[in-house]
Amino acid sequence: MKIFVAGATGVLGRRAVSQFVAAGAEVTGVARTQEKAVELRDLGATPVEVSLFDPDGLTAAIAGHEVVCNLATAIPTGDRVATRSAWNANHAIRRDGARNLVDAAIHAGADRYIQESISFVYADGADEYLDESAPVDPTWITQSALAAEGEAARFAGHGGAGVALRFGVFYGPDSAHTIEAIGAARSGLFPIPGPAGAYMSSVTTDDAASAVVAALGAPSGVYNVADRPLRRSELAAALSEALGTAPLRLSAEGADLPEDFAMMLRSQRVTSQLFATLTGWQPRFPSAWEGWRFVVDELRQRPVA
């Protein structure tokens, strides 16, 4: 099987590429620098330098591939998160980049297209479990994820399998957002705003990557991918336990949070049962209680620069 991966050098992409190669696939990954190209070769993949906004270049690069994966994102970090313009690159990837990839995949006669998406698109569900039929309520930040899902559906409309994966919040030892969260926790603060009793869905980057591989066997459709959702108070306790700190202070419930970030305050108790049933996927870490222990242990074992 020949698989083309956009976003191959990101925290999710690197893991997916490695698992695809381990499964015996021939993988081509997008690399924007020579350094990234070396990383992909070390993983056993073939790097290609092409822009998601170059339709002709993508058509040439994707020719001969049976599967196309769009795992590319450009989520801003730090203070830039609050700046609208900082999100433009991510919107462009999910709208224009996804459209160009699907056009190229259709032209290549690919059999399957897999698109990264996010569970933040759901409306507040209180204590109810949210399956894929639950109402969505996108904000300015999350609406481009639905556009990307629409591209996967367009691919399916041309006769292939189009799969969109609505991931919970990623966390992993090499994630910038995870490093920021741990830094805040070491100062006594759980950095994710929202009511203490509201649910949040998350997934380690390792488990997210295994879901991408499992999606090779999924029928066309949109699927949730997350571990067991916890209330924010439980998430804070799981992180403090992993770090061995005193109980963390929860962030304010978001009185000053811009409307663009309204999804951060919602209760989203997402269930991945459909995806698990159809593909056999199960997270290695059942919930953040186990996941945060793994992530913190991994970071402690890394050499200090």
SENUMI-911661 format. One record per residue (C-alpha): chain; y, x, z. Coordinates in nm, 3 decimals. Layout:
<rec><kette>A</kette><y>Y</y><x>X</x><z>Z</z></rec>
...
***
This chain:
<rec><kette>A</kette><y>0.000</y><x>0.000</x><z>0.000</z></rec>
<rec><kette>A</kette><y>0.344</y><x>0.132</x><z>-0.093</z></rec>
<rec><kette>A</kette><y>0.620</y><x>0.028</x><z>0.149</z></rec>
<rec><kette>A</kette><y>0.996</y><x>0.079</x><z>0.109</z></rec>
<rec><kette>A</kette><y>1.196</y><x>0.086</x><z>0.434</z></rec>
<rec><kette>A</kette><y>1.573</y><x>0.050</x><z>0.461</z></rec>
<rec><kette>A</kette><y>1.694</y><x>0.159</x><z>0.803</z></rec>
<rec><kette>A</kette><y>1.401</y><x>0.402</x><z>0.821</z></rec>
<rec><kette>A</kette><y>1.583</y><x>0.652</x><z>1.043</z></rec>
<rec><kette>A</kette><y>1.706</y><x>0.406</x><z>1.307</z></rec>
<rec><kette>A</kette><y>1.544</y><x>0.353</x><z>1.646</z></rec>
<rec><kette>A</kette><y>1.330</y><x>0.071</x><z>1.505</z></rec>
<rec><kette>A</kette><y>1.282</y><x>0.217</x><z>1.159</z></rec>
<rec><kette>A</kette><y>1.145</y><x>0.552</x><z>1.275</z></rec>
<rec><kette>A</kette><y>0.879</y><x>0.379</x><z>1.481</z></rec>
<rec><kette>A</kette><y>0.787</y><x>0.136</x><z>1.205</z></rec>
<rec><kette>A</kette><y>0.759</y><x>0.418</x><z>0.952</z></rec>
<rec><kette>A</kette><y>0.534</y><x>0.616</x><z>1.186</z></rec>
<rec><kette>A</kette><y>0.307</y><x>0.315</x><z>1.242</z></rec>
<rec><kette>A</kette><y>0.294</y><x>0.230</x><z>0.871</z></rec>
<rec><kette>A</kette><y>0.191</y><x>0.587</x><z>0.791</z></rec>
<rec><kette>A</kette><y>-0.071</y><x>0.582</x><z>1.067</z></rec>
<rec><kette>A</kette><y>-0.212</y><x>0.265</x><z>0.910</z></rec>
<rec><kette>A</kette><y>-0.256</y><x>0.448</x><z>0.580</z></rec>
<rec><kette>A</kette><y>0.046</y><x>0.320</x><z>0.388</z></rec>
<rec><kette>A</kette><y>0.252</y><x>0.527</x><z>0.146</z></rec>
<rec><kette>A</kette><y>0.606</y><x>0.493</x><z>0.282</z></rec>
<rec><kette>A</kette><y>0.944</y><x>0.557</x><z>0.120</z></rec>
<rec><kette>A</kette><y>1.241</y><x>0.554</x><z>0.356</z></rec>
<rec><kette>A</kette><y>1.614</y><x>0.559</x><z>0.300</z></rec>
<rec><kette>A</kette><y>1.775</y><x>0.879</x><z>0.435</z></rec>
<rec><kette>A</kette><y>2.149</y><x>0.930</x><z>0.407</z></rec>
<rec><kette>A</kette><y>2.154</y><x>1.298</x><z>0.509</z></rec>
<rec><kette>A</kette><y>1.934</y><x>1.603</x><z>0.463</z></rec>
<rec><kette>A</kette><y>1.866</y><x>1.605</x><z>0.836</z></rec>
<rec><kette>A</kette><y>1.738</y><x>1.247</x><z>0.822</z></rec>
<rec><kette>A</kette><y>1.530</y><x>1.334</x><z>0.516</z></rec>
<rec><kette>A</kette><y>1.357</y><x>1.609</x><z>0.713</z></rec>
<rec><kette>A</kette><y>1.286</y><x>1.362</x><z>0.995</z></rec>
<rec><kette>A</kette><y>1.117</y><x>1.123</x><z>0.753</z></rec>
<rec><kette>A</kette><y>0.908</y><x>1.397</x><z>0.594</z></rec>
<rec><kette>A</kette><y>0.794</y><x>1.499</x><z>0.942</z></rec>
<rec><kette>A</kette><y>0.679</y><x>1.139</x><z>0.994</z></rec>
<rec><kette>A</kette><y>0.478</y><x>1.153</x><z>0.673</z></rec>
<rec><kette>A</kette><y>0.717</y><x>0.946</x><z>0.461</z></rec>
<rec><kette>A</kette><y>0.902</y><x>1.022</x><z>0.138</z></rec>
<rec><kette>A</kette><y>1.281</y><x>1.014</x><z>0.178</z></rec>
<rec><kette>A</kette><y>1.513</y><x>0.871</x><z>-0.084</z></rec>
<rec><kette>A</kette><y>1.892</y><x>0.881</x><z>-0.083</z></rec>
<rec><kette>A</kette><y>2.024</y><x>0.545</x><z>-0.200</z></rec>
<rec><kette>A</kette><y>2.290</y><x>0.301</x><z>-0.082</z></rec>
<rec><kette>A</kette><y>2.212</y><x>-0.059</x><z>0.004</z></rec>
<rec><kette>A</kette><y>2.527</y><x>-0.142</x><z>-0.191</z></rec>
<rec><kette>A</kette><y>2.404</y><x>0.023</x><z>-0.514</z></rec>
<rec><kette>A</kette><y>2.199</y><x>-0.246</x><z>-0.691</z></rec>
<rec><kette>A</kette><y>2.091</y><x>-0.022</x><z>-0.979</z></rec>
<rec><kette>A</kette><y>1.996</y><x>0.261</x><z>-0.744</z></rec>
<rec><kette>A</kette><y>1.791</y><x>0.024</x><z>-0.528</z></rec>
<rec><kette>A</kette><y>1.613</y><x>-0.120</x><z>-0.831</z></rec>
<rec><kette>A</kette><y>1.506</y><x>0.230</x><z>-0.934</z></rec>
<rec><kette>A</kette><y>1.408</y><x>0.334</x><z>-0.580</z></rec>
<rec><kette>A</kette><y>1.202</y><x>0.021</x><z>-0.506</z></rec>
<rec><kette>A</kette><y>1.012</y><x>0.014</x><z>-0.836</z></rec>
<rec><kette>A</kette><y>0.638</y><x>0.035</x><z>-0.772</z></rec>
<rec><kette>A</kette><y>0.654</y><x>-0.073</x><z>-0.406</z></rec>
<rec><kette>A</kette><y>0.455</y><x>-0.372</x><z>-0.284</z></rec>
<rec><kette>A</kette><y>0.649</y><x>-0.427</x><z>0.040</z></rec>
<rec><kette>A</kette><y>1.020</y><x>-0.399</x><z>0.113</z></rec>
<rec><kette>A</kette><y>1.147</y><x>-0.389</x><z>0.474</z></rec>
<rec><kette>A</kette><y>1.511</y><x>-0.423</x><z>0.570</z></rec>
<rec><kette>A</kette><y>1.543</y><x>-0.280</x><z>0.922</z></rec>
<rec><kette>A</kette><y>1.895</y><x>-0.149</x><z>0.866</z></rec>
<rec><kette>A</kette><y>2.175</y><x>-0.239</x><z>1.108</z></rec>
<rec><kette>A</kette><y>2.509</y><x>-0.093</x><z>1.215</z></rec>
<rec><kette>A</kette><y>2.559</y><x>-0.238</x><z>1.563</z></rec>
<rec><kette>A</kette><y>2.870</y><x>-0.083</x><z>1.724</z></rec>
<rec><kette>A</kette><y>2.846</y><x>0.078</x><z>2.065</z></rec>
<rec><kette>A</kette><y>3.083</y><x>0.153</x><z>2.352</z></rec>
<rec><kette>A</kette><y>3.439</y><x>0.022</x><z>2.334</z></rec>
<rec><kette>A</kette><y>3.403</y><x>-0.048</x><z>1.961</z></rec>
<rec><kette>A</kette><y>3.183</y><x>-0.349</x><z>2.037</z></rec>
<rec><kette>A</kette><y>3.492</y><x>-0.554</x><z>2.122</z></rec>
<rec><kette>A</kette><y>3.666</y><x>-0.470</x><z>1.792</z></rec>
<rec><kette>A</kette><y>3.601</y><x>-0.720</x><z>1.513</z></rec>
<rec><kette>A</kette><y>3.637</y><x>-0.466</x><z>1.234</z></rec>
<rec><kette>A</kette><y>3.363</y><x>-0.254</x><z>1.391</z></rec>
<rec><kette>A</kette><y>3.113</y><x>-0.526</x><z>1.301</z></rec>
<rec><kette>A</kette><y>3.202</y><x>-0.535</x><z>0.931</z></rec>
<rec><kette>A</kette><y>2.945</y><x>-0.272</x><z>0.835</z></rec>
<rec><kette>A</kette><y>2.668</y><x>-0.466</x><z>1.008</z></rec>
<rec><kette>A</kette><y>2.774</y><x>-0.788</x><z>0.837</z></rec>
<rec><kette>A</kette><y>2.777</y><x>-0.613</x><z>0.499</z></rec>
<rec><kette>A</kette><y>2.424</y><x>-0.479</x><z>0.554</z></rec>
<rec><kette>A</kette><y>2.290</y><x>-0.822</x><z>0.649</z></rec>
<rec><kette>A</kette><y>2.468</y><x>-1.004</x><z>0.368</z></rec>
<rec><kette>A</kette><y>2.523</y><x>-0.776</x><z>0.067</z></rec>
<rec><kette>A</kette><y>2.257</y><x>-0.519</x><z>0.155</z></rec>
<rec><kette>A</kette><y>1.988</y><x>-0.781</x><z>0.208</z></rec>
<rec><kette>A</kette><y>2.083</y><x>-0.957</x><z>-0.115</z></rec>
<rec><kette>A</kette><y>2.062</y><x>-0.632</x><z>-0.312</z></rec>
<rec><kette>A</kette><y>1.727</y><x>-0.543</x><z>-0.155</z></rec>
<rec><kette>A</kette><y>1.580</y><x>-0.883</x><z>-0.237</z></rec>
<rec><kette>A</kette><y>1.707</y><x>-0.862</x><z>-0.596</z></rec>
<rec><kette>A</kette><y>1.544</y><x>-0.519</x><z>-0.630</z></rec>
<rec><kette>A</kette><y>1.221</y><x>-0.639</x><z>-0.464</z></rec>
<rec><kette>A</kette><y>1.198</y><x>-0.935</x><z>-0.699</z></rec>
<rec><kette>A</kette><y>1.266</y><x>-0.709</x><z>-0.997</z></rec>
<rec><kette>A</kette><y>0.991</y><x>-0.472</x><z>-0.878</z></rec>
<rec><kette>A</kette><y>0.742</y><x>-0.754</x><z>-0.844</z></rec>
<rec><kette>A</kette><y>0.692</y><x>-0.676</x><z>-0.474</z></rec>
<rec><kette>A</kette><y>0.452</y><x>-0.897</x><z>-0.279</z></rec>
<rec><kette>A</kette><y>0.632</y><x>-0.905</x><z>0.056</z></rec>
<rec><kette>A</kette><y>0.982</y><x>-0.873</x><z>0.203</z></rec>
<rec><kette>A</kette><y>1.039</y><x>-0.826</x><z>0.580</z></rec>
<rec><kette>A</kette><y>1.386</y><x>-0.879</x><z>0.727</z></rec>
<rec><kette>A</kette><y>1.516</y><x>-0.783</x><z>1.073</z></rec>
<rec><kette>A</kette><y>1.699</y><x>-1.065</x><z>1.253</z></rec>
<rec><kette>A</kette><y>1.794</y><x>-1.156</x><z>1.611</z></rec>
<rec><kette>A</kette><y>1.711</y><x>-1.426</x><z>1.864</z></rec>
<rec><kette>A</kette><y>2.077</y><x>-1.439</x><z>1.975</z></rec>
<rec><kette>A</kette><y>2.131</y><x>-1.701</x><z>1.701</z></rec>
<rec><kette>A</kette><y>1.978</y><x>-1.975</x><z>1.920</z></rec>
<rec><kette>A</kette><y>2.187</y><x>-2.231</x><z>2.105</z></rec>
<rec><kette>A</kette><y>2.164</y><x>-2.243</x><z>2.483</z></rec>
<rec><kette>A</kette><y>1.825</y><x>-2.379</x><z>2.579</z></rec>
<rec><kette>A</kette><y>1.864</y><x>-2.389</x><z>2.958</z></rec>
<rec><kette>A</kette><y>1.512</y><x>-2.351</x><z>3.105</z></rec>
<rec><kette>A</kette><y>1.330</y><x>-2.474</x><z>2.794</z></rec>
<rec><kette>A</kette><y>1.121</y><x>-2.243</x><z>2.579</z></rec>
<rec><kette>A</kette><y>1.277</y><x>-2.186</x><z>2.236</z></rec>
<rec><kette>A</kette><y>1.040</y><x>-2.173</x><z>1.941</z></rec>
<rec><kette>A</kette><y>1.145</y><x>-2.123</x><z>1.581</z></rec>
<rec><kette>A</kette><y>1.240</y><x>-2.491</x><z>1.544</z></rec>
<rec><kette>A</kette><y>1.501</y><x>-2.474</x><z>1.822</z></rec>
<rec><kette>A</kette><y>1.866</y><x>-2.535</x><z>1.722</z></rec>
<rec><kette>A</kette><y>2.074</y><x>-2.234</x><z>1.624</z></rec>
<rec><kette>A</kette><y>2.442</y><x>-2.188</x><z>1.703</z></rec>
<rec><kette>A</kette><y>2.567</y><x>-1.867</x><z>1.544</z></rec>
<rec><kette>A</kette><y>2.893</y><x>-1.701</x><z>1.640</z></rec>
<rec><kette>A</kette><y>3.106</y><x>-1.485</x><z>1.412</z></rec>
<rec><kette>A</kette><y>2.897</y><x>-1.186</x><z>1.518</z></rec>
<rec><kette>A</kette><y>2.553</y><x>-1.341</x><z>1.466</z></rec>
<rec><kette>A</kette><y>2.605</y><x>-1.561</x><z>1.161</z></rec>
<rec><kette>A</kette><y>2.527</y><x>-1.274</x><z>0.920</z></rec>
<rec><kette>A</kette><y>2.175</y><x>-1.261</x><z>1.068</z></rec>
<rec><kette>A</kette><y>2.116</y><x>-1.611</x><z>0.930</z></rec>
<rec><kette>A</kette><y>2.245</y><x>-1.496</x><z>0.592</z></rec>
<rec><kette>A</kette><y>1.986</y><x>-1.216</x><z>0.598</z></rec>
<rec><kette>A</kette><y>1.714</y><x>-1.467</x><z>0.689</z></rec>
<rec><kette>A</kette><y>1.823</y><x>-1.672</x><z>0.391</z></rec>
<rec><kette>A</kette><y>1.757</y><x>-1.374</x><z>0.165</z></rec>
<rec><kette>A</kette><y>1.400</y><x>-1.350</x><z>0.297</z></rec>
<rec><kette>A</kette><y>1.359</y><x>-1.720</x><z>0.218</z></rec>
<rec><kette>A</kette><y>1.501</y><x>-1.661</x><z>-0.132</z></rec>
<rec><kette>A</kette><y>1.238</y><x>-1.392</x><z>-0.188</z></rec>
<rec><kette>A</kette><y>0.968</y><x>-1.638</x><z>-0.080</z></rec>
<rec><kette>A</kette><y>1.110</y><x>-1.887</x><z>-0.327</z></rec>
<rec><kette>A</kette><y>1.023</y><x>-1.644</x><z>-0.604</z></rec>
<rec><kette>A</kette><y>0.656</y><x>-1.649</x><z>-0.506</z></rec>
<rec><kette>A</kette><y>0.624</y><x>-1.360</x><z>-0.260</z></rec>
<rec><kette>A</kette><y>0.594</y><x>-1.362</x><z>0.118</z></rec>
<rec><kette>A</kette><y>0.936</y><x>-1.356</x><z>0.283</z></rec>
<rec><kette>A</kette><y>0.933</y><x>-1.290</x><z>0.658</z></rec>
<rec><kette>A</kette><y>1.228</y><x>-1.277</x><z>0.899</z></rec>
<rec><kette>A</kette><y>1.175</y><x>-1.148</x><z>1.254</z></rec>
<rec><kette>A</kette><y>1.411</y><x>-1.276</x><z>1.522</z></rec>
<rec><kette>A</kette><y>1.393</y><x>-0.994</x><z>1.773</z></rec>
<rec><kette>A</kette><y>1.493</y><x>-1.012</x><z>2.136</z></rec>
<rec><kette>A</kette><y>1.740</y><x>-0.753</x><z>2.264</z></rec>
<rec><kette>A</kette><y>1.608</y><x>-0.404</x><z>2.192</z></rec>
<rec><kette>A</kette><y>1.567</y><x>-0.144</x><z>2.462</z></rec>
<rec><kette>A</kette><y>1.412</y><x>0.200</x><z>2.432</z></rec>
<rec><kette>A</kette><y>1.459</y><x>0.561</x><z>2.545</z></rec>
<rec><kette>A</kette><y>1.650</y><x>0.665</x><z>2.233</z></rec>
<rec><kette>A</kette><y>1.868</y><x>0.354</x><z>2.202</z></rec>
<rec><kette>A</kette><y>2.241</y><x>0.411</x><z>2.256</z></rec>
<rec><kette>A</kette><y>2.275</y><x>0.063</x><z>2.406</z></rec>
<rec><kette>A</kette><y>1.993</y><x>0.138</x><z>2.650</z></rec>
<rec><kette>A</kette><y>2.156</y><x>0.465</x><z>2.755</z></rec>
<rec><kette>A</kette><y>2.482</y><x>0.277</x><z>2.815</z></rec>
<rec><kette>A</kette><y>2.301</y><x>0.012</x><z>3.023</z></rec>
<rec><kette>A</kette><y>2.131</y><x>0.274</x><z>3.238</z></rec>
<rec><kette>A</kette><y>2.460</y><x>0.454</x><z>3.290</z></rec>
<rec><kette>A</kette><y>2.617</y><x>0.133</x><z>3.416</z></rec>
<rec><kette>A</kette><y>2.315</y><x>0.063</x><z>3.637</z></rec>
<rec><kette>A</kette><y>2.340</y><x>0.406</x><z>3.798</z></rec>
<rec><kette>A</kette><y>2.692</y><x>0.299</x><z>3.899</z></rec>
<rec><kette>A</kette><y>2.552</y><x>-0.018</x><z>4.054</z></rec>
<rec><kette>A</kette><y>2.631</y><x>-0.263</x><z>3.773</z></rec>
<rec><kette>A</kette><y>2.399</y><x>-0.470</x><z>3.554</z></rec>
<rec><kette>A</kette><y>2.607</y><x>-0.463</x><z>3.235</z></rec>
<rec><kette>A</kette><y>2.484</y><x>-0.776</x><z>3.055</z></rec>
<rec><kette>A</kette><y>2.713</y><x>-1.070</x><z>3.136</z></rec>
<rec><kette>A</kette><y>2.600</y><x>-1.423</x><z>3.198</z></rec>
<rec><kette>A</kette><y>2.480</y><x>-1.656</x><z>3.474</z></rec>
<rec><kette>A</kette><y>2.219</y><x>-1.508</x><z>3.707</z></rec>
<rec><kette>A</kette><y>1.978</y><x>-1.793</x><z>3.633</z></rec>
<rec><kette>A</kette><y>2.011</y><x>-1.781</x><z>3.254</z></rec>
<rec><kette>A</kette><y>1.718</y><x>-1.643</x><z>3.055</z></rec>
<rec><kette>A</kette><y>1.744</y><x>-1.349</x><z>2.817</z></rec>
<rec><kette>A</kette><y>1.480</y><x>-1.235</x><z>2.570</z></rec>
<rec><kette>A</kette><y>1.416</y><x>-0.867</x><z>2.510</z></rec>
<rec><kette>A</kette><y>1.162</y><x>-0.635</x><z>2.347</z></rec>
<rec><kette>A</kette><y>1.105</y><x>-0.260</x><z>2.358</z></rec>
<rec><kette>A</kette><y>1.164</y><x>-0.073</x><z>2.034</z></rec>
<rec><kette>A</kette><y>0.796</y><x>0.031</x><z>2.037</z></rec>
<rec><kette>A</kette><y>0.680</y><x>-0.331</x><z>2.052</z></rec>
<rec><kette>A</kette><y>0.935</y><x>-0.435</x><z>1.790</z></rec>
<rec><kette>A</kette><y>0.795</y><x>-0.173</x><z>1.553</z></rec>
<rec><kette>A</kette><y>0.438</y><x>-0.293</x><z>1.604</z></rec>
<rec><kette>A</kette><y>0.563</y><x>-0.644</x><z>1.517</z></rec>
<rec><kette>A</kette><y>0.703</y><x>-0.514</x><z>1.188</z></rec>
<rec><kette>A</kette><y>0.358</y><x>-0.378</x><z>1.103</z></rec>
<rec><kette>A</kette><y>0.195</y><x>-0.705</x><z>1.213</z></rec>
<rec><kette>A</kette><y>0.435</y><x>-0.891</x><z>0.980</z></rec>
<rec><kette>A</kette><y>0.236</y><x>-0.748</x><z>0.688</z></rec>
<rec><kette>A</kette><y>-0.011</y><x>-1.027</x><z>0.763</z></rec>
<rec><kette>A</kette><y>0.229</y><x>-1.311</x><z>0.840</z></rec>
<rec><kette>A</kette><y>0.285</y><x>-1.610</x><z>0.610</z></rec>
<rec><kette>A</kette><y>0.639</y><x>-1.666</x><z>0.485</z></rec>
<rec><kette>A</kette><y>0.876</y><x>-1.788</x><z>0.755</z></rec>
<rec><kette>A</kette><y>1.098</y><x>-1.703</x><z>1.050</z></rec>
<rec><kette>A</kette><y>0.931</y><x>-1.572</x><z>1.366</z></rec>
<rec><kette>A</kette><y>1.043</y><x>-1.488</x><z>1.718</z></rec>
<rec><kette>A</kette><y>0.950</y><x>-1.143</x><z>1.849</z></rec>
<rec><kette>A</kette><y>1.012</y><x>-1.084</x><z>2.220</z></rec>
<rec><kette>A</kette><y>0.837</y><x>-1.010</x><z>2.546</z></rec>
<rec><kette>A</kette><y>0.827</y><x>-1.264</x><z>2.830</z></rec>
<rec><kette>A</kette><y>1.188</y><x>-1.376</x><z>2.890</z></rec>
<rec><kette>A</kette><y>1.336</y><x>-1.316</x><z>3.235</z></rec>
<rec><kette>A</kette><y>1.640</y><x>-1.455</x><z>3.410</z></rec>
<rec><kette>A</kette><y>1.933</y><x>-1.213</x><z>3.422</z></rec>
<rec><kette>A</kette><y>1.884</y><x>-1.171</x><z>3.796</z></rec>
<rec><kette>A</kette><y>1.523</y><x>-1.068</x><z>3.728</z></rec>
<rec><kette>A</kette><y>1.628</y><x>-0.830</x><z>3.452</z></rec>
<rec><kette>A</kette><y>1.873</y><x>-0.665</x><z>3.690</z></rec>
<rec><kette>A</kette><y>1.599</y><x>-0.634</x><z>3.952</z></rec>
<rec><kette>A</kette><y>1.357</y><x>-0.486</x><z>3.699</z></rec>
<rec><kette>A</kette><y>1.610</y><x>-0.221</x><z>3.596</z></rec>
<rec><kette>A</kette><y>1.706</y><x>-0.130</x><z>3.952</z></rec>
<rec><kette>A</kette><y>1.338</y><x>-0.105</x><z>4.050</z></rec>
<rec><kette>A</kette><y>1.268</y><x>0.125</x><z>3.755</z></rec>
<rec><kette>A</kette><y>1.564</y><x>0.346</x><z>3.846</z></rec>
<rec><kette>A</kette><y>1.498</y><x>0.333</x><z>4.220</z></rec>
<rec><kette>A</kette><y>1.852</y><x>0.218</x><z>4.296</z></rec>
<rec><kette>A</kette><y>1.996</y><x>-0.043</x><z>4.527</z></rec>
<rec><kette>A</kette><y>2.016</y><x>-0.398</x><z>4.384</z></rec>
<rec><kette>A</kette><y>2.257</y><x>-0.414</x><z>4.092</z></rec>
<rec><kette>A</kette><y>2.575</y><x>-0.615</x><z>4.091</z></rec>
<rec><kette>A</kette><y>2.570</y><x>-0.875</x><z>3.815</z></rec>
<rec><kette>A</kette><y>2.859</y><x>-0.875</x><z>3.570</z></rec>
<rec><kette>A</kette><y>3.107</y><x>-1.159</x><z>3.580</z></rec>
<rec><kette>A</kette><y>2.976</y><x>-1.466</x><z>3.402</z></rec>
<rec><kette>A</kette><y>3.210</y><x>-1.408</x><z>3.110</z></rec>
<rec><kette>A</kette><y>3.532</y><x>-1.592</x><z>3.181</z></rec>
<rec><kette>A</kette><y>3.717</y><x>-1.331</x><z>2.975</z></rec>
<rec><kette>A</kette><y>3.450</y><x>-1.284</x><z>2.710</z></rec>
<rec><kette>A</kette><y>3.576</y><x>-1.356</x><z>2.355</z></rec>
<rec><kette>A</kette><y>3.426</y><x>-1.653</x><z>2.173</z></rec>
<rec><kette>A</kette><y>3.255</y><x>-1.413</x><z>1.932</z></rec>
<rec><kette>A</kette><y>3.031</y><x>-1.305</x><z>2.221</z></rec>
<rec><kette>A</kette><y>2.948</y><x>-1.656</x><z>2.346</z></rec>
<rec><kette>A</kette><y>2.579</y><x>-1.595</x><z>2.268</z></rec>
<rec><kette>A</kette><y>2.570</y><x>-1.336</x><z>2.549</z></rec>
<rec><kette>A</kette><y>2.621</y><x>-1.611</x><z>2.808</z></rec>
<rec><kette>A</kette><y>2.349</y><x>-1.843</x><z>2.685</z></rec>
<rec><kette>A</kette><y>2.008</y><x>-1.906</x><z>2.833</z></rec>
<rec><kette>A</kette><y>1.759</y><x>-1.816</x><z>2.559</z></rec>
<rec><kette>A</kette><y>1.399</y><x>-1.842</x><z>2.677</z></rec>
<rec><kette>A</kette><y>1.239</y><x>-1.743</x><z>2.348</z></rec>
<rec><kette>A</kette><y>0.867</y><x>-1.775</x><z>2.285</z></rec>
<rec><kette>A</kette><y>0.678</y><x>-1.559</x><z>2.033</z></rec>
<rec><kette>A</kette><y>0.360</y><x>-1.766</x><z>2.048</z></rec>
<rec><kette>A</kette><y>0.366</y><x>-1.861</x><z>1.679</z></rec>
<rec><kette>A</kette><y>0.387</y><x>-1.501</x><z>1.561</z></rec>
<rec><kette>A</kette><y>0.119</y><x>-1.394</x><z>1.809</z></rec>
<rec><kette>A</kette><y>-0.114</y><x>-1.671</x><z>1.696</z></rec>
<rec><kette>A</kette><y>-0.075</y><x>-1.599</x><z>1.325</z></rec>
<rec><kette>A</kette><y>-0.084</y><x>-1.217</x><z>1.339</z></rec>
<rec><kette>A</kette><y>-0.252</y><x>-1.122</x><z>1.666</z></rec>
<rec><kette>A</kette><y>0.058</y><x>-0.928</x><z>1.775</z></rec>
<rec><kette>A</kette><y>0.097</y><x>-0.875</x><z>2.148</z></rec>
<rec><kette>A</kette><y>0.363</y><x>-0.659</x><z>2.316</z></rec>
<rec><kette>A</kette><y>0.237</y><x>-0.349</x><z>2.492</z></rec>
<rec><kette>A</kette><y>0.489</y><x>-0.430</x><z>2.765</z></rec>
<rec><kette>A</kette><y>0.453</y><x>-0.796</x><z>2.864</z></rec>
<rec><kette>A</kette><y>0.803</y><x>-0.816</x><z>3.015</z></rec>
<rec><kette>A</kette><y>1.101</y><x>-0.605</x><z>3.115</z></rec>
<rec><kette>A</kette><y>0.934</y><x>-0.536</x><z>3.450</z></rec>
<rec><kette>A</kette><y>0.688</y><x>-0.311</x><z>3.268</z></rec>
<rec><kette>A</kette><y>0.919</y><x>-0.215</x><z>2.982</z></rec>
<rec><kette>A</kette><y>1.202</y><x>-0.076</x><z>3.194</z></rec>
<rec><kette>A</kette><y>0.959</y><x>0.136</x><z>3.396</z></rec>
<rec><kette>A</kette><y>0.830</y><x>0.289</x><z>3.073</z></rec>
<rec><kette>A</kette><y>1.178</y><x>0.353</x><z>2.933</z></rec>
<rec><kette>A</kette><y>1.308</y><x>0.514</x><z>3.252</z></rec>
<rec><kette>A</kette><y>0.995</y><x>0.730</x><z>3.285</z></rec>
<rec><kette>A</kette><y>1.035</y><x>0.846</x><z>2.924</z></rec>
<rec><kette>A</kette><y>1.396</y><x>0.944</x><z>2.983</z></rec>
<rec><kette>A</kette><y>1.309</y><x>1.134</x><z>3.301</z></rec>
<rec><kette>A</kette><y>1.054</y><x>1.341</x><z>3.113</z></rec>
<rec><kette>A</kette><y>1.303</y><x>1.454</x><z>2.852</z></rec>
<rec><kette>A</kette><y>1.449</y><x>1.804</x><z>2.890</z></rec>
<rec><kette>A</kette><y>1.809</y><x>1.822</x><z>3.003</z></rec>
<rec><kette>A</kette><y>2.032</y><x>1.958</x><z>2.727</z></rec>
***
